[in-house]
Amino acid sequence: MRKFSEVSVLHRDAIVSSQDLIFYRSAPKALETELELRGNTPLSLTVLNEGRQLLPELSLLRFGDGRVQIDPQVFSDCEDNTYAVVVIRFSHGQSAKIPVFIEANGIPTEQRLFPLENEDVSFYNFPNGRSFGPFEEDGSLPLHYDFTAKNYGETARLKFNQPRQINIPNAKSLRVTIKGDGSYQMLSIKFNNGYNSGTYSENKIVIDFDDVRTVDFVLPTDAILPLNVSDVVRVSYTPGCKSRSGSLILYDVTVTSKAPKEFVYSPPPSFPLFPRYERPELPLGRSAFVTGTPSRVIRTVTEDPAHSAAFSCAVSEGEYALEYRVAGTEEYTLVKPVCEDGFEEEGKTRVPIRYHKFYLFGLQADTEYEYRIGEEVGGTFRTFPEAPQEFCAMFLADAQLGSDLEYYGRYRRVIEREIDMTSEPRFIMTLGDMVKDCYGCAEFSRLCEAAGEYFREIPIAPTIGNHERDVNRGFAEYLRRFALPEGAESKHGGKDYAFTVGDYTFFSVNAVCTPLDKDNLAGLERELKECTSRWKIVFLHCSPYTGQGSVDHYRTDLAPILERGGVDVVFSGHAHIYVRASVWEDKSVAPEDGIAYFTMGSTGRRLFLNDRRFWQDYVWGDNEDERTAPDGMSDQTCAVARFTPDMIELTVETISGKDVDRVVIRK
């Protein structure tokens, strides 16, 4: 299927097979694996082995016919019965990583990780949990947890002081022998990979048993071995559990190349023993950021940005009206606010906030307006043309600045850089996780202060991220802070909405890693099919196809809806790295043949490494020099898109001026 008439890209990443290779010392011969260069030129060869970095000659590799051949000399200095990861760096800044097991005394099929000989309890940490160690007489180790006063998402763990590497080839499962407590809490194992920096933590089992059992956790088939196990076990608090405190007894953790036992996941029943969690109430205080003067003034998109506008602001108390007029005229029109009272947290106090939302209708297209809120705050804004032949979007993904005060100035610099890269009319698309703490009064206030007049003049199209979610898995703070498009609340409680500009309709979808609501999915599918716009664009936080943090169940429940609904492009955040993918029916396809998925990096301090997956066509940020600016700080992403009736042009750079990607999609 040819979806687009033409797609041109700046870079394409080489693709390497992720299969496990074995090098036999007793019969050394060259190894081969699939490797598509796709226009890349190999630049260097490095071998990582047991904490060492070896530098064989690049000439020991042979490339051709979609394969790479590795000369036995590459492994001459490697340790026996360990993994060597062959890293090939390419001209476009990317690298292929090929795992090779160095065999000397036969192929091991099992490896015990816990307990090892002569261990005592000092080899373990117990974050958020309690152990009365040492080991029991039978060699087991207890883990006591107490979530009575903990939030959803809290965990208790047995953690190795030093991660343990899985050193058997073709490992398929990790088997844990454990005595449960029948609590219906969630038990999981977290795998880490220092070579491709992937984190795999989707293995979860409900503790619905109170006897001794051996349970299997599946090793990810697309991981580049060797994996590390940092946490022996993790217990996560699950709403509706039978008991919020209890004890588990751990007996054995073993990795095996045998296929995992079949496990059927069944969600825990809802036990009515405990009420909905209420966040502990802090003493009442006064905010140093939100006062009696309107602040946090934000303009948001509307369903019809040519003839309407929306604003929000916050005060500590009182009520303010908004007045507006066509620039240069005398008479103002008054708009009364929709107000909601709430509390946010500042330090160790909770502070009262009165949220204001203003909706302006019946505006003239392509017209400059003046407005004021009370006597102290005001500015100008311009409506969109009726059907602009060209408009632009700026992207601000995953700020999460928290208390990193030095990054608020850089956040403004990202906006200013993107302003220079775009032209009017324009809007700002945030992709979730604007804040690190959804309750934080100071953080959100500092973010709005850093953005200043840009948030007041340029309409923002926000979407929900997992950091906007409160302890009860709600989004009250997010929904209070933004005057979302007028149809959003009636359709989806404010969490999903759509707006149209010219030939484009943009759909904001609430996707924060958790399972999607079936009614919302059905509503999204219906709205996509009813939409007659030439281009359909979806933006959300967690994507089916991204870098670290990919949500596999979105590949089966969300991606097919996007395909049936005729979606052209999906913009996302969450992974804190730039990833481009072209996918159709859960397969990587040529850019002309599938939905274009873009993960838009980060505008904050935290830049993640990649979790290599089959769909990734190009990745930026997986290497230290890509993530780091010349001043030593994180090199945030500056990304903009230009939209015309026939074309989308995406330009991505870093704040220090590095070229990341340029993509042109034509219909």
N, C-alpha and C positions, 0 to 999 in steps of 0.2 A: 504494500500500500504506500503510495506516495502522498504524503500529507502536505508538504510545502514544495513550491516550484524550485526553490533554491535555498540552501543554507551554507554560508561561508563562515569559517572559524579561524581564529588566529593560531591556535595550537590544537593538537590531538595527542593524547597520551599513548605511549606504547602499552600493549596489553600482553601480559605474561600469564601462562597457566599457573594455577596455584597448587598443582599436584605435589605430593611429597616424593622427593627423589632420594635414592639410596646410593651412596658411593661405597663400594666394597674394597677394602684394603687388600684383601687376598687376591683379587682379580681386578686391578684398576683398569678402567676404560672410560672413554669420554661419555659424558651424560648429555642428553638432549631433552629439550622441552619446547613447547610452543611459545613464540614471542613475535608479535606483530609490531614492527617498528613504526608504521603509519607516519612516515616522514621524519621521524626522529633520527638523530645521529648519536651513537654511543660515545660518551666522553671519558668515563672512568669506571674502574672496577674496584670494589672493596669487598672483603669477606669478614663477616662478624662471627666470632667464635669464642664462647666462654669469656665474654667481657673484653676480648681483644679485637683490635681492628687491623686486619692484614691487607696488604696492598699488592696483589699479584699484577702482572702486566696485562693490560687490556687485550694484547695480542693473543692471549690464551683462550679467547672466545672467538667463535666463528658464527657469523650471522648469514642467514639465507633461507629462502623458501618458507618464510613464516616460522622459523625455528632458530634456536641458539644452541650451539654445541660448546660444552665446557670441558677444557683439557684437564686431565687428572692432576697436573701440577698445581692447579688452583688450590687443592686440598692438602698439599704436602706438609704444611705447618699446622694443621688442625688437630685437635684432640680426638682420640678415639671415643666411639659411643656417645657422641654429642652432635648437636646441630651446627652446621655452618650455613649462614644466610649469605648468599651471593647477591650483592647489591650493584646494579648497573645504573649509572647516572646518565641521563640523556640531555640532548641539546635544549629541549624545551623546559628544563628545570625539574623534570620528574625523574622517578627512579623505579626500576623493577626490582623486586625482592624475590629470590628463589631459594626455598629451604632445601637443604641437603643433609641427610643423616649420614654420619661417618661411621660405618660399620667395621668392627675389627674382630669381635668374638661372638658372632651370631646376632640375630635380630631379636631384641627383647620384645615381649608381647604384654608385659605388665610392669608397672612401677608403683611402688608404695610411697605415698606422700605423707601419711600420718598413721600412727606415730612412727618415728624413726628410732633407731636404737639409741639408748642412753639419753633420750630427751627428758627434760622436766618442764614444768609449767613456765619457766623463765623464757622459753622459746616462743611464747605467745603473748599477744596483747588482747585486751578485751574491751574495745571501744563500745561504749554505751551498754555494755553487758557486765555481769559479775561472775567470776569464777572463784570458787573456794579452794581450787587445786590443793595439793598436787594431784597427779593421776590417781584414779581409784585402783584398788588391788588388781582388778581385771584388765588394767591398762587403758581404761576409758577416761574421758575428760568431760566434766560437766560444764554446761553453759546455762547460766541463770539469767533471765531477762525480765524486765519490768517496764511495761509501757503504760502503766496506770496514769502517769502524768505526761506522757509523751505525745507528740503530734503524729498524724498520719505520715508515713514515709520514714519514720525513725527505724533504725536497725540496731540489733545487737550482733556482735561478731566475735568469732575466734579468728585472730589474724596472726599470720606468721610474721616474726620480726624481719625475716628476709624472704622474699617471694621464692617459691620452689618451681623450678623449670620442669616442664613435661618433656622428657627425653626418650620417647619411644616413637618410632615412625608409624604413620597411619593410625594414630590414636583416635578412638571413636567415642569413648565414654569415660566419665569419671564416676566411680561407684563409692557411695557413702553408706556406711553402716551406722545407724543411729537409732536411739530409742526416742520416740515421739512423746508428746503429752496431750494429743487430741485437741489442741487449742484452735486449730484452723488458722494459725498464723502461716506466713509464707516462708518457705525455706528455699534458699538459692545459693548458687556458687558463682563467683565472679572470676572470669578469666581475663588476663591481660596479655598483651603481646608487645614487647618492647621493640620489636623489629619493624612492625608496621603500625605500632601504637594503637592497635584496636582494643576495644574493651567489649567483652561479650558477657552479658548478664541476663539474657532472656530465659535461662533455665530456672524455672520456678516450680515448686511442688507445694501443694497444700498439706500441712501437717494434720491430716485427719485420722492419724493412727496413734496409739499409745503403747505399742509394743516395739520390739526391736526389728527393724527392717533394713534391707539394702536397697537403696534407691539409686537410679542412674540419672546423671546429668550429661546431656549430649554435647560433645565437643563440636564447635562450629566447623562445617565442612569447608567454608571459604576462608578460614583463618590461615595465616602463614605461621607454621610451627617454627620454633618451640613457643608454646604458650607458657605463661606463668600463672600460678595460683597464689594469690595474696591472702585471701580470706579462706579459712578452713570451711566455715559455713557462715551464712548470713541469715538472720531471722528478721523479717520485716513485719511491722505492725499492719494488720489487715482489718479495716472496718467490718463490723459484723462478726468478729471472731468470738469464740466461745469463752476465752479467758485472756486477759491482758498481761498476765504474768505467768511464768512457768519455768520449767527446766528441761533441757534436752541433754542426752548423754551420747557423746560421740565415741565410736569404737574404731573406725577404720576409714581411711580415704585412699583409694587405689585407682590409678589410671590403667585402662586396658585397651587393646586393639580389637577386642570383641565388640560386636554390635550391641548397642544399648537395649535393655529390656523395653518392651513396649509400655508406654505410660499414657494413660488417658487423663487429660486434665479435666477436672470438674470444679467449678467455682464453689467456694464455701457457702453454706446456707447462712441466712441472716439470723444471728442470735440476738434476742431482745434484751440481753442482760445489761447492756451498757447504752447510755443515751448518746446522741450525737455529740461529738467532741466539741467542747467550748474552749476557745483560747483563754488562758488565764487573764483575768482583768487586771490591767496595770493601773496604778494611781493616776488620777486626772491631772493634767498639766496644761500649760500654754505653749503654743508653738512659736519657735523663733523664725519660722519660715512662712507660715500661713497666718496672716494677721487680719485686721479689719479692712485692709485695703485689698481689692481683688488682685490675685496673682495666678500663676499657672494658666495664663490665657492661651488657649489652643483652638485653632480653627481645624475642623474636620471635614472630610468629604461628605457630600450629600448624594442622593440618588440622581439628582439633576443639577450638576455643578454650574450650569449656565444660568439657572434661574433661582438658585437657593444657596444658602450658606448656613453653617452651624458653628457655634463657639461654646467653649466651656471655660469656667474659671473657678477659683476656690477662695473662700474667706473663712475666717474663724467664727464670725457671727454676722447677723444682719442680712439684708437682701438688696441686691442692686439690679437695676434694669439696664438693658443695652439699647443705645440709640444709634441709628445709622442714617446716612444720606448719600446721594450721589456726590462724588467729590466736586467741590466748588459751588454747590448749591447751599441754600440757607436752612431749609426745613428738615428737621430730623424726624424719623419714624421710630417709635418706642416699641421695644419688645420686652415683655415680662419673662422672667426666668422660670424654668422648671427646677425646683430646688429639692435637694435630698441631704439630710444630715447624716453624718457618720463620724467615725474615729479612725485616726491613723496612729502609728507609734513613732515616737521621737525620743531616742535614748531609752530611759526606763519609765517613761510616762506615755499615756495615751492622750492625744490632743484632739479637740473637737474640730471638725471640718464641715462647712456648709458648701456643698457642691452646687454650682449654677450651670444650667444648660440653656442655650438660646438657639432658636430655629428661625431663620429668616427666609421668607418665601416671596414670590412675585418679583424677583430681582430682574434687572435688565442684563442681557447677555453681553459679555465682553465689555464690562463697564467697571470703572474704578469707584470704590465706595470708601467713605470715612466712617469710623464708628468709635464709640466711647462706652465704657462701662463705668458708671458713676462719673465722678469728675476727675479721677486720678489716672485712669488707664484708657488708652485708645490706640488707634492705628489706622491703616488702610488695607484694603484687599481688593482683588479684581476677580470678577466672575469669569468663567470660561466662555469662549465663543460657542455659538449654537452647534456647529459641527466643525471643530478645528481640523485643518488639514495636517497639522503636526502638533504634538504635545509631548511632554517629557515626564518621566517619573524618576525620583531619587529614592535610593534604598538605604534604610538604617536598620540593620539586623543586630539583635543580641548585644545591646549596650552593657547591661548588667554592671554598671560602674560602682555601685555600692559606696564604699568609703575611699575608693581610689581617686582622691581629689585631683591629682595631676592629669587624669584622663578626661575630665569634664571640658577642659580647654581644647583637648584634641578632638573631642566629640563635635565641638563647634567648628573646628577646622575641617572635619570631614564634611559637615554641611556646607561650609563656604566653598570647599573644593568642588562639591557636587553642583552647587549653584553655578560655578564657573563652567561646568561641563554641560549645562542644560540651558534651555531658553523657555520663555513663557509661551503658553500656559504650562504649569508644572504642578505636580503634587508629590508628597512624600509618602512612600510605602514603608511602614515599619513591619517587621516580620516576627514580632513576638519578643518577649523577654527584654522590654525596654528597661526593666528594673531587675535588680537581684532579689529584692525583698518586696513583695507586693504590698506589705503594710507600711513600708518606710516613707514617712513624711519627708524627711530630709533628702533622701535619694531622688524621689520624683520631683521635688521642688528644685533641686540643683540641676537636674536634667533639663527642666523647662527653662530655668534661668540661663543655662549654657546655650540653649537653642535660641532664646530671646525672641527677637522680632520675626525670625523665620517660622516658628511655630504659630505665631499670631497672624501671619500673612499667607503662608502656603498651606493649603489644605492637607491634612494628614489622613491617610487610610491605615488605621491601626488593625492589628490582628492579635489574637491571644497567644501567649506562650506559656510554657509550664511554670515559669517564675511569676506569672500573674495569677496563679492558682493559689487559693488560701488552704488552710489546714483541712477544711471540709470539702475540698475539691471544687469549690465555687470560685466565682470571679467578681465578687461584689466590688472590690476596690477598682478593678479595671473598668467595670461598667459605669461606676460613678464618675470617673475622671474624664470620660470622653462623651461628647454629644454625637453619638453614632447616627448613621443615616436613619431617617424617620421611619422607614419600614422595618428596621431591624428588630426592634423590641417585640412588635406584634408577631413576627414570623418565628424567630428563634431565640427569644429572650435576650436579644441584643448581641449574641455571640457570633452570628453569621449575618452577612448582609451583602448587597451588590450595588454597583453604581455603573453608569454608562457614560462614556465620553466618545462621541463620534461613532466610529465603526467598532469600538471595543466595549465589552462588558467585563468588569472585574468582579470576581467573587471572593469574598473573605470567608474562609472556612475554619471553624474551630477544630484544630487537630493538635493536641498537646501530648502525644504518645499513648494516651489512654484509649480504650475501645471507643469507637464512634457510635453515637446514638443512632439507632435504626431509623427513627422518624426523621432525624436531621438528614441522614443519608438519602432517604427516599425523597425528602424535600429538595435536596441539592440536585438529585438526578432529574426530578421534574422541572426545576427551574432551568437547568442546563438545556434540556430538550426544548423548552418553550422559548428560550432565548434565540432571537433572530439576528444578533450581531454577527458581523463577519468574523471577528476575532473574539475568542473566549479565553480569559486569563484568570487563573486561580492563584491566590496567595494564601499561605498558611504557615504555621510554625514548623511542624514536624512533617517531613515529606516521606512518601513511600520509597524514594530513590535519592539518597544523599550520601554523606560521609559517616562519621561516627554518630551513633544514635539513630540509625535507620530503623524504622518501625515496620517489621516484616508483615504484620497483619494488615497494615494499610495497603500492601501490595495486592491483597486478595479482596478487601472490602471497599477500598476507596479508588484505587487505580482503575479498575474496570468501569466504574461510574464515570470517571473523567474521560475515559476513552469513548464510551457510548454517548457521552454528552457533547462530544466534539471539542474538548478543551485543546488549546494549542500550546500554551506555555504555563508552567507552574513555577512560582517563586517561593522559596522557603528559607528558614533560618535554622536554628537549633544546633547545627553541627559545628559552627564557628570556624568554617573553612569554606573555600570556594570550590564547588563541584558542578560540573556540567554533565548531563546524561541525556540520552535519547532512548526512549523505551516504548515498546508496544507489546502488549500481551505478555508482560513480564520477561521480555527478552531485549537485550541491547541491540539497537538497530542503527542504521545510518541516520544522520541528523535530519534528512529530508523525510524520513519514514515514520517518525514517532512523535510523541509528546516531548517537548523540550523541558527538562527539569533543571532548574538552577538553584543551587544553595549559595546564598549571597554573602558568605564570610561573616565578619563581625566588626562592629564599630566600637568595641570595648577593649579591655586589656586581655581578656582570655581568648587566645587563639588555639584551637585544638588541632591535634594531628589527625590524619585520616584513618578510617577503617575501610580498607580496600575491598570493594565489592564489584561484581561482574559488570554492572551497568555503567560504571564511571568512564566517561569518554575523556575527561580532562579534569585535573585536580591542581589547585594552587594552595600552598601553605603547609605541605607535608614535610618541608625541609626548613631547618633553622634559619637559613639566610632569607627565605621567603617570608617567614613570620616576623622577623626582627628588622626594625628601621635602623638607619645609621646612628641614631641617638641612643640605641639600646632598648627602646621601648617597643611595644607591640606595633606592628605595621598594619593599621586598620584598613578595612576595605572601603573604597570609594566607588560606588557602582551607580550607573544611571542608564536609563533606556529612553530611546526616542521612538515614538509611534507615528506612523503615517498610515493611510488607508491600505497600502500594499506591503508594508514592511515594519519589522521591529529591529532596531539596532541597539545592541547592548554593549556598553563599554565599562570595563572593570579595571581599576588601578588600585594602588595602595596610597596611603597618605604621604609616603615618601616619594611617590612618582614612579614606582615600578609598574610596567605593563603586565596585567594579569590575563585579560582575555578581551577579545572583540568578536562579536557574533552578529551576523545579519541574517534574518529569517524573512523570506519573501513568499507571498502567496500568488 
